[in-house]
């Protein structure tokens, strides 16, 4: 498995000292988050290439296929294995995963999406807005679960405390699944927001927890349309983000019955949809 961090030389410049000597410089190695391509194949045919931080790749692929509506349970995957991705020395890079779907599970058809994604945007290749939409198998209109604002407020701190790789690099997003009383179920990190979410939802899928009717998805960045869609497709009723949502994310959350919380910082937050599930007490 590839490394999740790498060392690179850096020239560090400190601020000026206030006299004629100005600032100071020092050369030293710096730890960076690794970003490498992962090619996802279905039955030997290339489906997607995504830029990700190596690690939890099996979870990532399960979460990606779930979010695209290709699978709905872990049993829809017959076999998933690394295959012949090699470097210049002939060593396996572990950057190619091939998936065999279970009998009766149909592969995607058509060319609605060019499945090339980056660590920044997972839907850049979608051909149109209608092609972007993935219909959920689950109904999110039930009024539960209910969570207190103070419980939501504790989640970013819990995520940050468990971001092992972020501590050394400062360059990774986090996604975590919580119970309504604030207990952390799982956390995943990645250079891409959508990859971190795919990894944690893929974990839930392989643990037979989907639909996640009694879970809260918390993310360290903003809430884009795609992250809302991934939550809806996995049956998650509440999505909480440290930063802002987009207008389309709010529209989809409102339409789907998802409770969407943004600007979750300290004891303050904005509830954009599904406010009945969030209690200030």
C-alpha positions as CSV (number, residue, x, y, z in Angstrom):
1,X,0.0,0.0,0.0
2,X,1.3,3.5,-0.8
3,X,2.4,5.9,1.8
4,X,-0.1,8.6,3.0
5,X,2.7,11.1,3.7
6,X,5.8,12.1,1.8
7,X,8.8,14.3,2.7
8,X,9.9,17.2,0.5
9,X,12.5,19.9,1.0
10,X,11.2,23.4,1.8
11,X,12.6,26.8,2.4
12,X,10.9,28.2,5.5
13,X,10.9,32.0,5.8
14,X,9.9,33.6,9.1
15,X,8.6,37.1,9.5
16,X,10.9,40.1,9.8
17,X,12.5,40.7,13.2
18,X,11.9,44.4,13.1
19,X,15.5,45.4,12.5
20,X,17.6,45.7,9.3
21,X,18.3,42.0,9.3
22,X,14.7,41.2,8.1
23,X,13.3,37.7,8.3
24,X,15.2,34.4,8.8
25,X,15.3,31.4,6.5
26,X,15.9,27.7,7.1
27,X,15.9,24.7,4.8
28,X,14.3,21.6,6.1
29,X,12.2,18.6,5.0
30,X,8.4,19.0,5.3
31,X,5.7,16.4,5.5
32,X,3.0,16.5,2.8
33,X,-0.1,14.5,2.2
34,X,0.3,12.1,-0.7
35,X,-1.9,12.5,-3.7
36,X,-2.0,9.6,-6.3
37,X,-4.4,8.4,-8.9
38,X,-6.7,5.5,-8.3
39,X,-8.1,3.8,-11.3
40,X,-11.4,2.0,-10.7
41,X,-12.3,-0.8,-13.2
42,X,-15.5,-2.7,-13.6
43,X,-14.9,-6.2,-15.1
44,X,-11.5,-5.1,-16.4
45,X,-12.9,-2.0,-18.1
46,X,-11.8,1.5,-16.8
47,X,-14.7,3.3,-15.0
48,X,-13.0,6.1,-13.1
49,X,-9.8,7.7,-12.2
50,X,-9.8,9.8,-9.0
51,X,-7.0,11.6,-7.2
52,X,-6.8,10.4,-3.6
53,X,-4.6,9.8,-0.6
54,X,-3.7,6.1,-0.6
55,X,-5.3,4.0,2.2
56,X,-8.9,2.7,2.7
57,X,-9.1,2.2,-1.1
58,X,-11.6,-0.7,-0.8
59,X,-13.8,1.5,1.3
60,X,-13.4,4.3,-1.2
61,X,-14.4,2.1,-4.1
62,X,-17.5,0.8,-2.3
63,X,-18.5,4.3,-1.4
64,X,-18.0,5.6,-4.9
65,X,-20.1,2.8,-6.5
66,X,-22.8,3.4,-3.8
67,X,-22.8,7.2,-4.5
68,X,-23.1,6.6,-8.3
69,X,-26.1,4.3,-7.7
70,X,-24.2,1.3,-9.2
71,X,-24.5,-0.8,-6.0
72,X,-26.8,-0.7,-3.0
73,X,-25.1,-3.2,-0.7
74,X,-21.8,-4.9,-0.2
75,X,-23.3,-8.1,-1.6
76,X,-23.6,-6.4,-5.0
77,X,-19.8,-6.7,-5.3
78,X,-18.5,-10.2,-6.0
79,X,-14.8,-9.5,-6.0
80,X,-12.6,-6.5,-5.6
81,X,-8.8,-6.7,-6.0
82,X,-5.7,-4.7,-6.8
83,X,-4.3,-5.4,-10.3
84,X,-1.4,-4.5,-12.5
85,X,-0.5,-1.0,-11.7
86,X,3.3,-0.8,-11.7
87,X,6.0,1.8,-11.4
88,X,9.2,2.1,-13.4
89,X,10.8,-0.5,-11.3
90,X,8.0,-3.0,-11.8
91,X,6.7,-2.7,-8.3
92,X,2.9,-2.7,-7.7
93,X,1.7,0.8,-7.1
94,X,-1.6,-0.3,-5.7
95,X,-3.3,2.3,-7.8
96,X,-5.6,0.1,-9.8
97,X,-8.6,-1.7,-8.4
98,X,-10.8,-4.0,-10.4
99,X,-14.4,-4.7,-9.3
100,X,-16.5,-7.7,-10.4
101,X,-20.2,-7.1,-9.7
102,X,-22.3,-9.9,-8.4
103,X,-24.6,-11.8,-10.8
104,X,-27.7,-9.8,-11.6
105,X,-26.1,-6.4,-10.8
106,X,-26.0,-4.4,-14.0
107,X,-23.0,-2.2,-14.8
108,X,-23.7,1.5,-15.7
109,X,-24.6,2.2,-19.3
110,X,-24.2,5.2,-21.6
111,X,-21.7,8.0,-21.4
112,X,-23.5,10.4,-19.1
113,X,-20.3,10.9,-17.1
114,X,-16.7,11.1,-17.9
115,X,-15.5,9.6,-14.7
116,X,-12.3,11.5,-14.4
117,X,-12.3,13.3,-11.0
118,X,-9.8,15.3,-9.0
119,X,-9.2,15.7,-5.3
120,X,-11.1,19.0,-5.5
121,X,-14.2,18.1,-7.4
122,X,-16.0,14.8,-7.9
123,X,-18.6,15.9,-10.5
124,X,-16.5,18.0,-12.9
125,X,-17.0,15.4,-15.6
126,X,-20.8,15.2,-15.5
127,X,-22.3,16.0,-18.8
128,X,-25.4,17.8,-17.5
129,X,-27.2,18.6,-14.3
130,X,-29.7,15.8,-14.9
131,X,-26.8,13.4,-15.4
132,X,-25.4,14.6,-12.0
133,X,-28.5,13.4,-10.1
134,X,-28.4,10.0,-8.6
135,X,-31.8,8.9,-7.3
136,X,-31.7,7.5,-3.7
137,X,-33.3,4.2,-2.8
138,X,-34.2,5.6,0.7
139,X,-36.8,7.9,2.1
140,X,-35.5,10.7,4.3
141,X,-38.9,12.2,5.2
142,X,-39.1,10.6,8.7
143,X,-38.6,13.2,11.5
144,X,-36.0,11.2,13.3
145,X,-33.3,11.1,14.5
146,X,-33.2,14.3,16.6
147,X,-29.9,15.7,17.7
148,X,-29.1,18.6,20.1
149,X,-27.1,21.6,18.8
150,X,-24.5,21.0,21.5
151,X,-24.0,17.4,20.3
152,X,-23.5,18.7,16.8
153,X,-21.1,21.4,18.0
154,X,-18.8,18.7,19.6
155,X,-18.4,16.8,16.3
156,X,-15.7,19.0,14.6
157,X,-13.5,18.8,17.7
158,X,-13.9,15.1,17.8
159,X,-13.0,14.8,14.1
160,X,-10.0,17.1,14.5
161,X,-8.7,15.1,17.4
162,X,-8.8,11.9,15.4
163,X,-7.1,13.3,12.2
164,X,-3.8,11.5,12.5
165,X,-2.4,12.4,9.1
166,X,-3.7,16.0,9.3
167,X,-1.5,16.5,12.4
168,X,1.7,15.9,10.4
169,X,0.6,17.5,7.0
170,X,-2.2,20.0,7.6
171,X,-3.5,18.9,4.2
172,X,-6.3,16.5,4.5
173,X,-10.1,16.6,4.8
174,X,-12.0,14.4,7.2
175,X,-15.4,12.8,7.1
176,X,-17.0,11.0,10.1
177,X,-20.1,9.1,11.0
178,X,-21.6,9.8,14.4
179,X,-24.5,8.5,16.4
180,X,-27.2,11.0,17.5
181,X,-25.7,11.1,20.9
182,X,-22.3,12.1,19.5
183,X,-20.4,8.8,19.5
184,X,-17.9,8.5,16.6
185,X,-18.6,5.4,14.5
186,X,-15.8,5.9,11.9
187,X,-13.6,8.5,10.4
188,X,-11.7,8.7,7.2
189,X,-9.2,11.3,5.8
190,X,-8.3,12.2,2.2
191,X,-7.0,15.1,0.1
192,X,-10.4,15.2,-1.5
193,X,-13.6,16.0,0.4
194,X,-15.6,13.6,-1.8
195,X,-13.0,10.8,-1.3
196,X,-13.1,11.1,2.4
197,X,-16.9,10.8,2.3
198,X,-16.7,7.9,-0.1
199,X,-14.3,6.1,2.2
200,X,-16.5,6.5,5.3
201,X,-19.7,5.6,3.5
202,X,-17.9,2.6,1.9
203,X,-16.9,1.5,5.4
204,X,-20.6,1.7,6.4
205,X,-21.7,-0.3,3.4
206,X,-19.2,-3.1,4.1
207,X,-20.3,-3.1,7.7
208,X,-23.9,-3.6,6.6
209,X,-25.0,-0.2,8.1
210,X,-26.5,1.3,4.9
211,X,-29.1,2.9,5.0
212,X,-27.6,5.0,7.7
213,X,-31.0,6.1,9.2
214,X,-29.6,6.7,12.7
215,X,-26.3,8.4,11.7
216,X,-24.9,11.9,11.2
217,X,-22.3,12.6,8.6
218,X,-19.9,15.4,9.6
219,X,-17.3,16.9,7.2
220,X,-14.4,19.2,7.8
221,X,-14.9,21.4,4.8
222,X,-17.9,22.8,2.9
223,X,-21.1,21.0,1.9
224,X,-21.2,20.8,-1.9
225,X,-24.0,19.4,-4.0
226,X,-22.1,16.1,-4.4
227,X,-21.6,15.6,-0.7
228,X,-25.3,16.1,-0.1
229,X,-26.1,13.7,-2.8
230,X,-23.8,11.0,-1.4
231,X,-25.4,11.4,2.0
232,X,-28.9,11.1,0.5
233,X,-28.0,8.0,-1.5
234,X,-26.6,6.4,1.6
235,X,-29.8,7.2,3.6
236,X,-28.0,9.6,5.9
237,X,-30.6,12.0,7.5
238,X,-28.2,14.7,8.8
239,X,-25.2,16.3,7.2
240,X,-23.1,18.8,9.2
241,X,-20.3,20.8,7.6
242,X,-17.7,23.1,9.2
243,X,-18.0,25.5,6.2
244,X,-20.6,26.8,3.8
245,X,-23.0,24.8,1.6
246,X,-23.7,25.7,-2.0
247,X,-27.1,26.8,-3.2
248,X,-27.6,23.6,-5.1
249,X,-26.7,21.6,-2.0
250,X,-29.4,23.3,0.0
251,X,-31.9,22.8,-2.8
252,X,-31.2,19.1,-3.0
253,X,-31.2,18.7,0.8
254,X,-34.6,20.5,1.1
255,X,-36.1,18.4,-1.7
256,X,-34.8,15.1,-0.3
257,X,-35.6,15.7,3.4
258,X,-32.0,15.9,4.5
259,X,-31.1,18.1,7.5
260,X,-28.2,20.3,6.3
261,X,-26.1,22.2,8.8
262,X,-23.3,24.6,7.8
263,X,-20.8,26.9,9.5
264,X,-20.6,24.4,12.4
265,X,-18.1,26.3,14.5
266,X,-18.0,26.4,18.2
267,X,-21.5,26.7,19.6
268,X,-22.9,28.4,16.4
269,X,-24.3,26.9,13.2
270,X,-26.7,27.5,10.4
271,X,-29.5,25.1,9.7
272,X,-30.4,25.3,6.1
273,X,-33.0,22.4,5.9
274,X,-34.6,19.8,8.0
275,X,-34.6,22.0,11.2
276,X,-37.1,19.7,12.9
277,X,-34.3,17.2,13.6
278,X,-32.1,19.9,15.3
279,X,-33.0,21.0,18.8
280,X,-31.3,24.0,20.4
281,X,-31.7,22.5,23.9
